Amino acid sequence: SSSHNVQHNLEDQLFVDQHGFRIHDLFIGCNSAMRALKFFLERMIVKMAFDVFVCVMILLNICCMGFETYKQSSFQDVLTSRTNLFFTFVFTIETLIRMFVMRPRKFFQDYWLILDFVV
């Protein structure tokens, strides 16, 4: 077990050296697939493209909500229901990714993320 941990530490250090990124302490104790996933997601959420994607989704959601009317046809009802479900799914996945990477304690220290979570 001790040699296994040493090998993981060496592999982590090699990965850090090759890619120039710091492996966070959150990865300790996780299997390699979970570490790789967490590392990938961590790199993804700090990119501007991720924030742009989320902003575009918010704007599209606002537009879709603006098209809702009081007396809609049954087609419009189905379309509205499905787009609401889609955006709920997208925003739930975004929140889960952020919580997974940041851990709930750090996640809930950011006021904007608390607002996103509540809304």
Sequence and secondary structure as in RCSB ss.txt:
>XXXX:A:sequence
SSSHNVQHNLEDQLFVDQHGFRIHDLFIGCNSAMRALKFFLERMIVKMAFDVFVCVMILLNICCMGFETYKQSSF
QDVLTSRTNLFFTFVFTIETLIRMFVMRPRKFFQDYWLILDFVV
>XXXX:A:secstr
 HHHHHHHHHHHHHHHHHH     GGGTTS HHHHHHHHHHHHHHTSHHHHHHHHHHHHHHHHHHHT  SS  HH
HHHHHHHHHHHHHHHHHHHHHHHHHHHHHHHHTT HHHHHHHH 
